[in-house]
């Protein structure tokens, strides 16, 4: 398949740029988190120093204003102070839980996992151990990168879907306009051909010639009808899937090179499906022609119809060069083609006709150097369904 290298390069550059931006955001946030954590550590060490001085004072001594101000300034960091006699003092922990020793021991283990405890000593004599956790601000900062990435992702998704929808809408209007204009332009010479064919019938020529011309005129009328329906919702009616498929297959068989061997096989009979025959036959023709192009005009085209529970699968196989697995999805995008000539709209139209109009599925079932199998899946119509 042919792809635009500039498009791939721009996508790659955009991906790298996005990765760099996200990495810088995470790195900057992580640096700020560490800096804030170090500042909290310094604040707790100052608190521990003030507490050490307070504990080392005689019972009747005046501690002064500085230790008290240090104690009062800590209004956010949760802490548990374990004295050498085993008694505990808490700060910034719910009062209802300060007497629950089981809860306090669990919090001490959690604090120890978050921050290294501070041991308080006075002249080599152990006084107490301070366990402290992250403040509420620090905990929020820890999840800030995730929240920021989520916002960026959502914002990017909204922009992406907006432009994608807008672009798809513009493309659909363009294609629909081109298709209807094509149908309109074909109409004039088609009417003229009908008149000329009637004149030929009055001449002394082989009737088989005018009969074949009528077939091709009928074919042109079908093509005109197809193009006129692009951009509008087609009417679906109940049809027998095998006959409709075989009609399209046989038409191409008669008008293709003798170097292409055609094989048709159906495992089912009488399966009724909601179809627009004209558009459905167009999909079969597109898939068969794609297969012939992949084989470069020489090989085997096989069409098989099988049942899969409430669905019927139409399998179109060719003996061409195959499709890379990475391109299974992209080949249905408009403009993607392996041919030097062509607009790459065939498989895009197939997907639209099958999935949007007939509510079915089309996909590459398998592909290798020995050939490719394309699959169309349509739901079998039951009497309970409404047309």
C-alpha positions in Angstrom: 0.0 0.0 0.0 1.1 3.6 -0.6 1.2 6.0 2.3 2.2 9.6 2.6 5.7 9.8 4.2 5.2 13.5 5.2 2.0 12.6 7.1 3.8 9.8 9.0 6.8 12.1 9.7 4.5 14.9 11.1 2.6 12.3 13.2 6.0 11.0 14.6 7.2 14.6 15.4 3.9 15.3 17.1 4.2 12.1 19.2 7.7 12.9 20.2 6.8 16.5 21.1 3.9 15.3 23.2 6.1 12.8 25.0 8.7 15.5 25.7 6.1 17.9 27.1 4.5 15.3 29.3 8.0 14.2 30.5 8.9 17.8 31.4 5.6 18.3 33.3 6.2 15.1 35.3 9.9 15.9 35.9 9.0 19.5 37.0 6.2 18.3 39.3 8.4 15.6 40.8 11.2 18.1 41.5 8.7 20.5 43.1 7.3 17.6 45.2 10.8 16.6 46.4 11.6 20.3 47.2 8.4 20.7 49.2 9.0 17.4 51.0 12.5 18.5 52.0 11.1 21.8 53.3 8.6 19.8 55.4 11.5 17.6 56.7 13.4 20.8 57.7 10.3 22.1 59.4 9.8 18.9 61.4 13.5 18.9 62.4 13.1 22.4 63.7 10.0 21.2 65.6 12.0 18.2 67.0 14.8 20.5 68.1 12.3 22.8 69.9 10.7 19.7 71.5 14.1 18.4 72.6 14.9 21.7 74.3 11.5 21.7 75.9 11.9 18.1 77.3 15.4 18.8 78.6 14.4 21.8 80.7 13.8 21.4 84.4 10.1 21.1 85.5 10.0 24.7 87.0 12.0 26.3 84.1 10.4 28.8 81.7 10.6 27.4 78.1 10.3 30.8 76.5 8.2 32.0 73.5 10.3 30.4 70.7 9.5 26.7 71.3 5.8 27.6 71.9 5.7 29.4 68.5 7.3 26.5 66.8 4.8 24.1 68.3 1.9 26.4 67.3 3.1 26.8 63.7 2.6 23.2 62.8 -1.1 23.1 61.8 -0.9 20.8 58.8 1.6 18.0 59.2 0.2 14.9 61.1 2.6 13.6 63.7 3.0 11.1 66.6 5.6 11.7 69.3 6.6 8.6 71.2 8.4 9.4 74.5 11.0 7.2 76.1 8.4 6.0 78.7 6.1 4.8 75.8 3.6 7.5 76.1 2.3 9.2 72.9 1.4 12.7 71.9 -0.3 13.5 68.7 -0.8 16.6 66.6 -3.1 17.2 63.5 -4.8 13.8 64.1 -8.6 13.5 64.7 -9.2 13.9 68.5 -11.6 10.9 68.4 -8.7 8.6 67.5 -5.9 9.9 69.7 -6.8 7.3 72.4 -6.9 4.4 70.0 -3.5 2.8 70.3 -4.1 0.3 67.5 -4.9 3.1 65.1 -1.9 5.1 66.3 0.5 2.2 65.7 -0.9 1.7 62.2 -0.4 5.4 61.5 3.1 5.2 62.9 4.0 2.5 60.4 2.4 4.5 57.6 4.3 7.6 58.6 7.6 5.6 58.8 7.0 4.4 55.2 6.5 8.0 54.1 9.2 9.8 56.1 12.2 8.6 58.1 11.4 9.1 61.8 13.4 11.7 63.8 15.2 10.6 67.0 15.5 13.2 69.7 18.4 13.1 72.1 19.9 15.4 74.6 23.7 14.9 75.4 23.5 11.3 74.1 20.4 10.6 76.2 17.4 9.3 74.3 14.3 11.4 74.8 11.7 10.5 72.1 11.0 9.6 68.5 9.0 11.7 66.1 6.9 10.0 63.4 5.3 12.3 60.9 3.4 11.9 57.7 2.9 14.0 54.6 0.7 17.0 54.9 -2.6 17.3 53.0 -1.0 19.7 50.6 1.9 17.3 49.9 -0.6 14.4 49.3 -2.6 16.5 46.9 0.6 17.5 45.1 1.5 13.8 44.7 -1.6 13.2 42.6 -1.3 16.5 40.7 0.6 15.0 37.7 -2.1 12.3 37.2 -4.9 15.0 37.3 -2.9 17.2 35.0 -2.3 14.3 32.5 -6.0 13.4 32.6 -7.0 17.0 31.9 -4.5 17.2 29.0 -5.7 13.8 27.6 -9.4 14.9 27.8 -8.6 18.3 26.2 -6.7 16.6 23.5 -9.4 14.0 22.9 -12.0 16.8 22.6 -9.9 18.7 20.0 -9.1 15.5 18.1 -12.7 14.3 17.8 -13.9 17.8 17.0 -11.5 18.2 14.0 -12.0 14.6 13.0 -15.7 15.0 12.9 -15.5 18.3 11.2 -13.1 16.9 8.6 -15.1 13.8 8.0 -18.3 15.9 7.5 -16.5 18.1 4.9 -15.2 15.0 3.1 -18.6 13.4 3.1 -20.2 16.5 1.6 -17.5 16.8 -1.0 -17.8 13.1 -2.0 -21.6 13.2 -2.0 -21.5 16.3 -4.2 -19.0 14.7 -6.6 -21.0 11.5 -6.8 -24.3 13.3 -7.5 -22.7 15.5 -10.1 -21.2 12.4 -11.7 -24.6 10.7 -11.9 -26.0 13.8 -13.4 -23.3 14.1 -16.0 -23.7 10.4 -17.0 -27.4 10.8 -17.5 -27.1 12.9 -20.7 -24.9 10.5 -22.8 -26.8 7.5 -21.4 -30.1 8.8 -22.8 -28.3 9.3 -26.1 -27.0 5.8 -26.1 -30.5 4.4 -25.6 -31.6 6.3 -28.7 -28.7 5.1 -30.8 -29.3 1.5 -29.7 -32.9 1.7 -30.8 -31.7 3.0 -34.2 -29.3 0.1 -34.5 -32.2 -2.4 -34.0 -33.8 -1.1 -37.2 -30.6 -1.9 -39.1 -29.7 -5.2 -40.5 -27.2 -6.2 -37.9 -26.7 -9.2 -35.5 -29.3 -8.9 -32.7 -26.8 -10.2 -30.2 -24.8 -6.9 -30.6 -27.7 -4.7 -29.6 -28.5 -7.2 -26.8 -25.0 -6.8 -25.4 -25.2 -3.0 -25.8 -28.5 -3.1 -23.8 -26.7 -5.0 -21.0 -24.0 -2.3 -20.8 -26.6 0.5 -20.9 -28.4 -1.2 -18.0 -25.1 -1.4 -16.3 -24.5 2.3 -16.7 -28.0 3.0 -15.3 -27.1 0.9 -12.3 -23.8 2.8 -11.8 -25.7 6.1 -12.1 -28.2 5.0 -9.5 -25.3 4.1 -7.2 -23.7 7.4 -7.4 -27.0 9.3 -7.0 -27.5 7.4 -3.6 -24.1 8.5 -2.1 -24.8 10.9 0.7 -28.4 9.8 1.3 -29.8 7.0 3.3 -30.7 4.1 0.9 -33.8 2.0 1.1 -33.2 -1.5 2.3 -35.4 -4.5 1.2 -35.4 -8.2 1.9 -33.4 -10.1 -0.7 -31.9 -13.5 -1.0 -28.1 -13.0 -0.4 -26.8 -15.8 -2.5 -28.5 -14.7 -5.7 -27.6 -11.1 -5.2 -24.0 -12.0 -4.6 -23.8 -14.4 -7.5 -25.3 -11.8 -10.0 -22.5 -9.4 -9.2 -19.9 -12.1 -9.2 -21.0 -13.5 -12.6 -21.1 -10.1 -14.2 -17.4 -9.5 -13.4 -16.5 -13.0 -14.4 -17.9 -12.5 -17.9 -16.1 -9.2 -18.3 -12.7 -10.1 -16.8 -9.5 -11.4 -18.3 -9.3 -15.2 -19.1 -6.2 -15.2 -17.0 -8.3 -14.8 -13.9 -10.0 -18.0 -12.6 -13.3 -17.4 -10.8 -14.8 -19.8 -8.2 -18.1 -19.4 -6.5 -19.4 -21.6 -3.6 -22.2 -21.3 -1.1 -22.9 -23.4 1.9 -26.3 -21.9 2.4 -29.5 -21.4 0.4 -32.5 -19.1 0.9 -30.8 -16.8 3.4 -32.8 -13.5 3.4 -30.9 -10.2 4.3 -31.9 -6.6 4.3 -30.1 -5.1 1.3 -30.0 -2.3 -1.2 -29.0 -4.6 -4.2 -27.4 -1.8 -6.2 -25.0 -0.7 -3.4 -24.4 -4.3 -2.1 -23.3 -5.5 -5.6 -21.1 -2.4 -5.7 -19.2 -3.7 -2.6 -18.8 -7.2 -4.1 -17.4 -5.7 -7.4 -15.0 -3.4 -5.5 -13.6 -6.3 -3.4 -13.3 -8.6 -6.5 -11.6 -5.8 -8.5 -9.2 -5.1 -5.6 -8.4 -8.8 -5.6 -7.7 -8.8 -9.4 -5.5 -5.7 -9.0 -3.6 -7.4 -6.1 -2.9 -10.4 -8.4 -1.9 -8.0 -11.3 -4.6 -9.5 -13.5 -3.6 -13.1 -13.2 -4.7 -15.6 -10.5 -7.7 -17.0 -8.7 -10.7 -15.2 -7.2 -12.9 -17.3 -4.9 -16.1 -16.2 -3.4 -17.7 -18.3 -0.6 -20.8 -17.7 1.4 -21.1 -19.4 4.9 -23.4 -19.0 7.8 -22.3 -18.0 11.3 -25.2 -18.3 13.7 -27.5 -15.2 13.0 -25.1 -13.8 10.4 -24.0 -14.7 6.9 -20.4 -14.2 5.9 -19.3 -13.4 2.4 -15.6 -14.3 1.9 -13.8 -12.9 -1.1 -10.3 -14.5 -1.6 -7.5 -13.7 -4.0 -4.1 -15.1 -4.7 -2.4 -11.8 -4.7 0.7 -10.5 -2.8 -1.1 -9.9 0.5 -1.5 -7.0 2.9 0.8 -6.3 5.9 -1.0 -6.9 9.2 -0.3 -3.4 10.3 -2.4 -2.1 7.4 -5.5 -4.2 8.1 -7.4 -1.1 9.4 -5.8 1.7 7.4 -6.7 0.2 3.9 -10.3 1.3 4.6 -9.2 4.9 5.0 -9.9 7.3 2.1 -6.9 7.8 -0.2 -5.0 4.6 0.8 -4.1 2.7 -2.3 -1.4 0.4 -3.7 -2.1 1.4 -7.3 -0.2 4.1 -9.2 -3.5 5.4 -10.4 -6.7 5.8 -8.5 -8.1 7.8 -5.6 -8.2 5.0 -3.0 -11.9 5.3 -2.4 -13.0 1.7 -3.2 -12.5 0.1 0.2 -13.6 3.2 1.9 -16.9 3.1 0.1 -17.2 -0.7 0.8 -16.8 0.1 4.5 -19.4 2.8 4.4 -22.0 0.8 2.4 -21.6 -2.3 4.6 -21.3 -0.7 8.1 -23.2 2.5 7.9 -26.0 1.6 5.5 -26.4 -2.2 6.1 -25.2 -2.3 9.7 -22.8 -5.1 9.0 -19.1 -5.6 9.3 -16.2 -5.7 6.8 -12.6 -6.7 7.6 -9.5 -8.4 6.4 -10.0 -11.9 7.7 -6.5 -13.1 6.8 -3.6 -12.2 4.5 -0.3 -13.6 3.5 2.0 -13.8 0.5 -0.3 -16.5 -0.8 -3.3 -14.2 -0.9 -5.9 -12.2 1.1 -9.4 -13.1 2.4 -11.9 -10.2 2.9 -15.0 -10.8 4.9 -18.4 -9.1 4.9 -20.8 -10.1 7.7 -24.5 -9.3 7.5 -27.3 -10.2 9.8 -29.8 -12.7 8.5 -33.4 -11.3 8.4 -36.1 -13.0 10.3 -39.9 -12.6 10.0 -39.9 -10.8 13.3 -37.7 -8.0 12.1 -39.2 -4.9 10.5 -38.1 -3.8 7.1 
